[in-house]
Amino acid sequence: MTARDEILAGVRRSLGVTGHEEPRRQAVADRLARPERGVVPARGQKTGAEAIATFRKYAGAVQTSVTIVSGPEQVPAETARWLSVNNLPARLRMGADARLAAMPWDATTLDVSHGPSAGTDLNGVSHAFAGVTETGSLILLSGPDNPTTINFLPDNHIVVLDSADLVPALEDVWARLRAETRSDPLPRTVNMVTGPSRSGDIDRTIFLGAHGPRALHVIVIDPDMAV
Amino acid sequence: MTAAITSPAFRENAHQALEDKQLQAVLGTMRTGFSVKRAEAAAALPEFEALRDSARDIKNHTLAHLDLYLEQYEAKVTASGGHVHYARDAAEARRIVADICRDLGAKTVTKGKSMISEEIGLNDHLEREGFTPVETDLGEYIIQLRHETPSHIIAPAFHLSAAQVEQDFRRVHTQLPPERDLSEPVSLLNEARQMLRQHFLAADVGITGANFLIAETGTSVIVTNEGNGDLTQTLPKAHIVLASLEKLVPTLDDCAQMLRVLARSATGQDSSVYTTFSTGPRRAGDADGPGAYHVVLLDNGRTGMLGTSFQEMLRCIRCGACMNHCPVYQAVGGHAYGWTYPGPMGSVLTPSLIGVEKGGHLPNASTFCGRCESVCPVRIPLPKLMRHWREKEFERHLTPATTRSGLALWGFFARRPWLYRQATRLGAATLALAARGRGKFAALPFASGWTLGRDFPAPEGRTFQAMWAAEAGKRRRAGGKPGAKEQNP
């Protein structure tokens, strides 16, 4: 008997089941076919300007800085400004995201290179798939557009978020991935990022910048400039 | 580092821990640390108690259908290009991991924090097989340098001071200038970042644990604040996930429920910094990610807990809240428990996994104050389960002879109420006389276990039963009912 068969048989013996009971199989099939949303906190259930303000509040609480611009054409200038005020080199790594590629990077003095990060990049920029109002989190999907290494290797991570992609809760991210038939299979990696890297392992005190980015800056594109 | 099981020596371990001044200073910070932050986070979310119910129900449903969810999960992992390996016990899990590393021609293996890795003693095995395992969680890295085991399931180096870490870094990081300034704790963090970055980039295989496994999509989930788990699993050729069977939840939405109670219960954060959902190996066209994805599913005694009262323990999501709130853990720390899992959750889980013969002492390390159950995000009745173990320990004659004969003596009197009253009256009167009005004993024959650490209070003369009977007599004469407080004269 293989380990697999032995373990499954052990589970069934302990539970007193055969695995063929129709009501059990039906309960599992139903649960998988129609996922229950459960308890979703009210604090993320906001729209429009209120949603952006709430996202900003919870992002700020975990040391994520947030600026709002009115259109994608302003993202390169805002990126250059943020790097400059933080005394960082005007160099940037990004993937192949078409939305990022369409922005006027040439109008800035930024030195932009493309591809995954190999560990020597100081600054990286990604485009988020979504933002989560409830926790001020960013959702980033792996792939050629926004390589996962850019989320973790550069010291400073800049993330562009379209205000239309702001959703109340993580459950809404799953709903959108399912609607776009990207939940079967999911992308190799779905990152939910809530603030810059930190550790409490030395002296039971939180310090930023453990292994991932030391700083996280979000540029929200909001055509209404409501906030 | 995998230490031998020292759970049978819990009493001696606890004595040593109480004498350890450095450890006691660290443990003194617990009351103002995690537990305060958890209380604040819970109070700030009106839905928190409802989420605890939801988390409990999700786990109960999953465990009741575990065979079916395992089959579904395995099918989804396979469909996304990954491999699922089942391991009946620790030895089988170690062998599977070493075989994967060997097949890939690996030398260096980076590791995210995994309690399953500790449970199966993986690092020692990998070293014996010629691989170099490097722990990348800062706390795990520190204790690996010290050849120690974690003292806390979410803060492995909780027992250490910054000064101790500085000594270890100076001892091990000899390639760095000896005159460097490490007086600020943040400089230790920066040094570890610098040293570990090289390991991340050089590793052939990355091993992580899993906080959850999702049956709907065949996904493994890790939760970290440092980002070390992500660098561990993204950069090497292969990603190996170590997980025990009970990590399963049915759907992505169920996982979202669990995440809301996990971080709040653990550290008081609304959300950990990095919550990462991994499904299979990198896809065609992906710019990065591991080329292979393996999941090792460990049983190691868990199927035997299903269908028993200890099935409830399999809801545990390893947040550490029970130990953060435990007066015993706060007094002796994690190492005294003598195996991978300390605190109340360890006192219930350890006897299940290594046997009541070796772990049977641990359920006695409880005052039954109930704080662990009151903060458990999945509402595990930890005190009840510890009591079950005590009963089993007694039934199997594993309780020490002195305790057994003491209980037998008490039982003899308890079954004879008249004799019991006489004996306790005599005992209380004798002790009251011997105390000569001091109200306490600094030393007492046969009670040095108590009086070495504190005074033993002296009885005032009469037994409780005698006083109760006298009070009841007075009340009857006054026309009241015995036990009705407001009628007391």
Interface residues (C-beta under 8 A of the other chain):
Chain A: T2 A3 R4 E6 I7 L8 G10 V11 R12 R13 S14 L15 G16 V17 G19 R24 R25 A27 V28 R31 L32 P35 E36 R37 G38 V39 V40 P41 A42 R43 Y58 A61 V62 G95 A96 G115 P116 A118 G119 T135 S137 S142 G143 P144 P147 T148 T149 N151 F152 L153 A169 L170 E171 W174 S183 D184 P185 L186 P187 R188 T189 V190 N191 M192 V193 T194 G195 P196 S197 R198 S199 G200 D201 I202 D203 R204 T205 F207 G209 A210 H211 G212 P213
Chain B: V26 T29 G33 L45 P46 E47 A50 L51 S54 I58 H61 A64 H65 L66 D67 L68 Y69 L70 E71 Q72 E74 K76 A79 S80 H85 Y86 A87 R88 E92 T136 D137 L138 G139 I142 A155 P156 A157 F158 S161 A162 V165 P185 V186 L188 L189 N190 A192 R193 L196 R197 F200 L201 A215 E216 T217 G218 T219 N225 E226 G227 N228 D230 L231 T234 L235 L245 P250 T251 L252 D253 D254 A256 Q257 L259 R260 T267 Q269 D270 S271 S272 V273 Y274 T275 T276 F277 S278 T279 G280 P281 R282 R283 G285 D286 A287 D288 G289 L297 D299 T303 G304 M305 L306 G307 T308
